[in-house]
Amino acid sequence: MTIADILMMIAVVCIWSLLLVNVVLIIAGYLYYIDIEGEEVPPIKGEAPFVTIMVPAHNEGKVIIKTVESLLALDYPHHKYEIIVINDNSSDDSSVLLADLQDRYPGRNLIVINTDKVTGGKGKSNALNIGFQRSKGELIAIYDADNTPEKTALRYLVGEIMNDDSLGAVIGKFRTRNRDASLLTRFINIETLSFQWMAQAGRWKLFKLCTIPGTNFIMRRHIVEEIGGWDVKAIAEDTEISFRIYMMGYRIKFQPKAVTWEQEPQTLKVWFKQRTRWAKGNIYVIVKNIPLLFNRSAKRIRFDILYFLSIYFLLLTSLVMSDILLILHALGYVHTTIAGLSLFLWLLAITLFVTGTFITIITEKGEMRLSNLWIILLMYVSYCQMWMVVAAYGLYAYIKDQIFKREVKWYKTERF
């Protein structure tokens, strides 16, 4: 067996091990969806608790009005929640638009905090810490500035967390509002439903673990106080705070009936910038939490640490290595006797990918379309391959930031 054979075999074993883990998560997630299909969301018992909704916003003039109006229209008792918009060092007309909203809704608890380049402009975590200082709620809910939650979203989140003391946070689902804007948004819609949300459902079903997605979630105030707020060095502040909630002994539950709709990137340039930021942020969280693998008190969350570690390091390395070896074999530069086996397994992986993805997305209304089969196949050979570039660039950007000790700043996702 040649060195090329050994390297190819290692890559194949790693790729298929992670593929099978995701198949198990998808199956478990599908079962969770079936379990809760006929269940009612727990009602709020007694008097509704006071909730603070925080919306961090940086140059969000294109979307902020629609977002705040949807929050004002929630079917939660109006005197029982406040909305704090942190207009963080914006240079557009956000402050004017938000002031006009306050004038139009004088009887509502709508608070706008305008920061400048001295106090703000240092990232989402810093903005949330600023908003939290003004908050009064015993529960804290977060929505991104491009979100339009359904009227029931907040009530469902509150109902879940108030009926189970073991929950430190409850996350809802976000859907793609501009799904049909471009082929890219079709890909993102499928990715969100099949890989983000079905995997979340599977992890809850199997391990009673979920990761906060950054929007449409609620958490207990005392948790934020005890952990000292959001880590200002974390770009992926959602993943980072999830691990700290785990370490306090709390669980994070996924309630897919609490839905918000958000705008996704419509161009490749905007998508690449957003996803490399996510990758860099998640790599920061992975590196920060690797010591927990050797911490006995972190036993319950080792799966998550190993899962993220495998996705961003092991899977990326294996995919790149196998692709390079197959190309070199085809060009005649190296010889591997298992190239045929690798090709067979690759075709089998595509079949599993298309079948599994299609089955998972049809759990959503409006997604039972045969045209999605072709979109999923095209997604595998294009969008999924671009993920490798994103992950590699995110790793490079993380290393560069660590070397030059760069300050965390807002990485604005362009709105449309």
N, C-alpha and C positions, 0 to 999 in steps of 0.2 A: 504494500500500500504506500503510495507516494505522499509527500507532504501536502500536495494539493488535495488528495483524497481525504486526508485527516482533517484539514481545515474545512473542506466542504462538508464532511460528516458532522463536525462540531456545529457549523452554521445551521445545517438542516435540523439537527436535534434541538438547538436553541429556538429556532423559528417555530417548529412544530409544537414544542412544549408550551410556548406562549400562545400559539394559536389555539391549542386545546384548552388552555386556561380560559381564554375568551369565549370559546364555545360553551364551556360549563357556565360561565357568568351569564351568557345570553339565555341559555336554557333556564337557569334559575330566575333570571329577570322576567322571562316570559311567564313562568309559573307564578311569580309575584303579581304580575298584572292580572292574571286570571283570578288569583285569590281575592284581590281587592275590587274586582269589577262590580260585584253586586253589593259591596259593603258601603255603608254611609260613613262619611267623615265624622269623627267624634264631635258632638256639639259642645259649645262653650257652656260649662256649668256655672250657674250663679251669675254674678256681675262680671261683665267683660273687663279684662285688665286693660290698663292704659298702655298704648303702643307708640313708640317713636319710629317713624319711617325716615330713614336717611337716604338722600340721593346725592352722591358725589358727582360733580359736573365740571368739566373743563372745556370751554368753547363748544357748548352743546345747544346753541341757539336754534339749530335746525329741528331739533327733536324735543327740547325740554318742555315746551308748552303742552304737547300731546301727552307726555309722560305725567306731568303734574296733574293735569285734568283727569287722567285715568285714575290716579291715586285719590283725588278728591271724590271720585265717583264710586269708590269701594263701598260694599254693603255692610261694612263694619260701623258701629255707632259713631257718628261724626264727632261727638264730644269725647270720645275715648281714644282718639289717636291724633298725633301731630305729624306734620311733614317738615323735615328740615332739609333744605337744598343747600349744599355747600358749593357755591359758585366759585370755584377755586382758580384764582388768578386768570380769569378769562379775558380775552382781548376782543371778543365779539360783542354782540348786543344782548347777551344773556341777562345781564343785570337789569336792563330796561324791560325786557320781556317778563322777567320774574316780578319786578315791581308792579307792572301792570296787572299781573295775575293776583297779587296781594290786594290791589285796589278792587278787583272784580269779585273777590271772595273775602270780604272784610270780616265775616263772622267765623272763619275757619282758622284752625291752628296751622297756618302756613308761615314758616320761618325761613328767611333767606340769609345766609351768611356769605358775604362777599370778602374773599381774601385777596391779598396782593402778593407780589413776588417775594416779599420778606416772610410773611406767615404761611403762604401757600405755594402752589406750583411744585410740590415735592412728592407727588404721587397720590394714589387713591388711599393708601393707608393713612397718610398724614391728614388728608381731608376728612376721613372718617373719625379720626381722633379729635379733630377740631369740632366736628358736629356732635360727637358724643358728649363733649363738655357742656353743651347747651341742652342735651336731651333730658326728658323727664320720665320716659316710659320704663316700666318694669320689664318690658320686652322690647327688643330692638330688631327692626326689620330693615333690610337693605334692598334697594332697587337701583339698577344702572339707569343712566339718564336717557337711554333709548327704549325703555321698557313701557309697555302698556298692559298691565296685569288685568286679568279678568276680574269682574266685580267680586267674585267669591274667594279670590286667592288669599287675601289676608285672613279672612275668617277661618278658612281651612287650616292655615298654618297655625293660628292661635289655638284652634280646637285641638289639634294634635299635641302641641307642646304642653297645654294646660291639663291634658288628661293622662300624662305620663311623666312622673318626676325623674325618670332615668334619662330623659331626653335633654340634652344641652342645646340642641338646635334642630330645626326641621327645615328641610329644603323642598321647594316646589320644582316644577318643570318649566323650562323656557322653550318656546317654539319660535320658528323662523317666520317673522312677519312678511318679509319680502322674498319668500320662497321662489316665486316665479320670475324674479327680476332678471336672472341670468343663469347660465349653466352652472356657474360657480355656486350660486345660492341654492341651487337644487342639490349639489353635492353636500353643501354645509347642512342643509335640512336633513338629509339622509344620515350624515355623520352624527348629528345631534341626537336623532331618534334612536339610531341603532347602536352607536358606540358609547356615547356619553350617558344617555338615560337608561338604556337597557343594561349597561354595565353597572350603573348605580343601583338599579333595581336588583340585579343579581348579587351585588355585594351586600345589600341590606338583607336579602333573603338568606344568604349563607352565613354572613358574619356579623350582621347587625351593625354594619359600618357604611357610611357614605361620606363623600367629600363635598364641602360647601362649594357651589358653583359660582359664587360672586354676586349673584342677584337672585331675587325672589326667595329669600330665606329669612328665618326669624331665630333669634337666640335670646337667652336669658341675660338680663342686665348685669347681674352679679358676676357672671362669667367674664364679661368684658372688663369689669372692675378688677377681678382677681388676677387676670393674666396681664393687666397693665395696658390694655388696648391693642391696637393693631401694630405689627412689626413694620416700622417705616422703611426698613431695608428690603422688604418683601414686595416684589412686583406681583407675584401670585399670592396675594394676601388671603385669598379664600382657602387655598390648600394649606397654607401655613397655619391659619387659625384653627383649621379642622384638626390638625395634629395636637394642638394645645388643648382643645376641647376633649379629645380622646384621652389625653394624659390626666385630665381631671376626673376621669372615670365616667364621663357622660357618653351617651350615644347620639348619633346624628341620623335622623330618620328621613326617608324619601317619601313624600306624598305627591304622586303624579297628578292628582286632581286639582292641585293648586297651580294654576297655569298663568304664565306671563308670556307676552309676545315681544320679541326684540328684533331690531334691525341688524342684519349680518352684512359683512363686507361684500360689495358687488363687483370689485375689481381685484385682480390678482395681486397688485401692488399693496393695496390696503390689507388684504387677507394675509399676505406674507409678513407684513410688519406686525400685525396683531398676533399671529401664531408664533412668531419667533419670540415675541415678548412673553407669551404664555410658556413657551418651552424654557426660556431663560429663567423665568420665575419659578417654574416647577423644579428645575435643576437646583436652584438655590434651596428650596424646601427639602429636596432629597438629601443634599449634602449636609444641611443643618441637622437633619433627623437621623442620619445613618447611625450615630451612637446609640439610638434607642433599640437597635437590633440586639444589643448586648445588655439591655436594661430589662430586668425581670418584670417590672411593673408595666412594661410596654408590650407584654405578650400578646394581647388582643389585637394590636395594630401592626404586628410584624408583617402580616400579609400585604397591607397597603404600602408599607415601606419597600418591601421586596418587589411588589407589583410595579410601582413607579420606577424603581431602580432598574428593573428588567426592561421596561418599555423604553426608557430614555438612554440606556447604555447597552445592555445586552442585545436587545432586538435591533437597534440601530446598527451596531457593529456587525451582527450576523447577516443582516440584509445586505449591507454594503459589501461584505466579504464574499458572500455567495454570488452576488451580481458580478463582481469583478472577476471571480474565478470562472464563471460561465462565459463571460465575454472573452477572457484570455484563452479558454479552451476552444471556443469557436474560431478564434484567430490563429490557433495553433501554437501559441506561446507556452502553454502548459498542457499537461495531459492528466485527466482525471477519469477513472473508470466508472465513477458514479454520476457522471453528468446526466446520463439517461434517466437514472433514478431521480435525480434532482429535478429534472424537467417534468417527470410524471408527478412528483409531489407538488411542484409549483402549479400544474394544471388542476390537481386535486384541491389545492388551497384556494384557487380561484372559484372552483365550483362551490366549496364550502362557504366562501365569502359571499358570493352572489345569493345563494340559497338562504343562508342564515340572515343576511341583511334584509332581504325581501320579507322574510317571515316576521322579523321584528318590527319593521316599519308599518306593516298592515295592522298593528295594534292601534294605530292612530286613524281617526276618521279622515277621509279624503285622500288616504295614501294607497288605497287598493287600486292601483293602476298598473297594467302590464308594462306600460312604457318605463316604469321604474326599473324593470329588469335590465334594460339597455343602459339606463343611466348608471345603475350600480356597476355593471360590467365596465363601462367607460371610466367610472370613478376609480376602479381598482387599478387600471393601467395608467392613469394620469394623476388624479388627486392624491391617491394613497402613496404614490411614488414621490410626489412633492413633499410629503410629510418627512421623508428622510432628509431632504435638503433643509427643511425647517428645523428639525431636531439637531442636525449637525451645526447649523448656523447659530442656533440658540445656545449650544454648548460652547461654541467659539466666543460668542458675545458674553457669556457668563464668565469665562476664564479671563477675557480682556477686562471686564469690569472689576474683577477681583485684583488683577495686577495693577490697574491704574486707580483703584479705590474711587470709582465714579459714584456720584450722588444719584439717588433714585429720583427720577423725574416723571411727569405725566407722559405716557406714550399714547397720544390721542388717536383713537380709531375714527377715521373720516366718516362722516354721516352723509346720507343722500336724501 
